Amino acid sequence: MQAGDVDLLVIGAGMAGLTAGARAVRKGLSVTIVEVGADVGGSARFAGYVWTAPDHDVMDRHNPRGDVALKRALVDRFDDGIAWIRSLGVEAKDAQPILSFGRGHQFDTTTMSTPAVG
Ligand SMILES: Cc1cc2nc3c(=O)[nH]c(=O)nc-3n(C[C@H](O)[C@H](O)[C@H](O)COP(=O)(O)OP(=O)(O)OC[C@H]3O[C@@H](n4cnc5c(N)ncnc54)[C@H](O)[C@@H]3O)c2cc1C
């Protein structure tokens, strides 16, 4: 492969890399994801929930030093994220309480990590 062969080269097929790749493909870009491990999915293969704090006050109380823009995006765009996960054909169950302060959805991270998704 040479520089310029793809629009986006992602190093690491964990959830961050796979999500970036899938979103780029949906926008019409060509993407190559390079994974050093034997499997894709990274830590997410052991995870089970996508979740957030329900509002900014609760988010700030529990993540006082978190990146403000990312915290706002997670709370404000969480429902859009769930809709996007479901649009990939990945099951995300109904919302439920998470830990003492959050809300989230159990979802199938194995299906989410398969190359066919996107
Ligand atoms: C047991 C467990 C349960 C969890 N439960 C949840 C949960 O319910 N909800 C939640 O939101 N989060 C949960 N987490 C955290 C969540 O899984 C991680 O924050 C998230 O998966 C991290 O994704 P990532 O893509 O940033 O990194 P990673 O998953 O670490 O992926 C990085 C990938 O890059 C690859 N890589 C590294 N270096 C190179 C290289 N030089 N070249 C090519 N590839 C490379 C690695 O092999 C790996 O596949 C859990 C974590 C664990 C361990």
The ligand as an ORCA input file, in Angstrom:
! r2SCAN-3c Opt
* xyz 0 1
  C     -13.552     -6.085     30.969
  C     -13.896     -4.741     30.365
  C     -15.225     -4.326     30.356
  C     -15.549     -3.087     29.807
  N     -16.868     -2.714     29.770
  C     -17.203     -1.554     29.167
  C     -18.561     -1.196     28.999
  O     -19.482     -1.955     29.349
  N     -18.852      0.000     28.402
  C     -17.855      0.842     27.955
  O     -18.178      1.925     27.420
  N     -16.558      0.526     28.085
  C     -16.215     -0.647     28.677
  N     -14.912     -0.991     28.780
  C     -13.922     -0.065     28.216
  C     -13.938     -0.169     26.691
  O     -13.972     -1.529     26.288
  C     -12.705      0.535     26.133
  O     -12.607      1.859     26.633
  C     -12.745      0.615     24.615
  O     -13.059     -0.661     24.049
  C     -11.398      1.110     24.107
  O     -11.417      1.092     22.705
  P     -10.209      1.650     21.889
  O     -10.486      1.356     20.440
  O      -9.934      3.056     22.281
  O      -8.920      0.825     22.391
  P      -8.594     -0.745     22.358
  O      -9.784     -1.562     22.633
  O      -7.410     -0.890     23.241
  O      -8.181     -1.024     20.856
  C      -6.917     -0.687     20.338
  C      -6.588     -1.680     19.226
  O      -5.402     -1.244     18.567
  C      -4.566     -2.361     18.368
  N      -3.191     -1.848     18.270
  C      -2.432     -1.311     19.241
  N      -1.248     -0.922     18.748
  C      -1.272     -1.210     17.425
  C      -0.347     -1.030     16.363
  N       0.868     -0.476     16.576
  N      -0.677     -1.441     15.119
  C      -1.890     -2.003     14.873
  N      -2.826     -2.202     15.854
  C      -2.505     -1.797     17.113
  C      -4.797     -3.253     19.568
  O      -4.415     -4.587     19.331
  C      -6.323     -3.093     19.739
  O      -7.063     -4.036     18.958
  C     -14.547     -2.239     29.291
  C     -13.210     -2.668     29.298
  C     -12.892     -3.898     29.813
  C     -11.434     -4.351     29.782
*
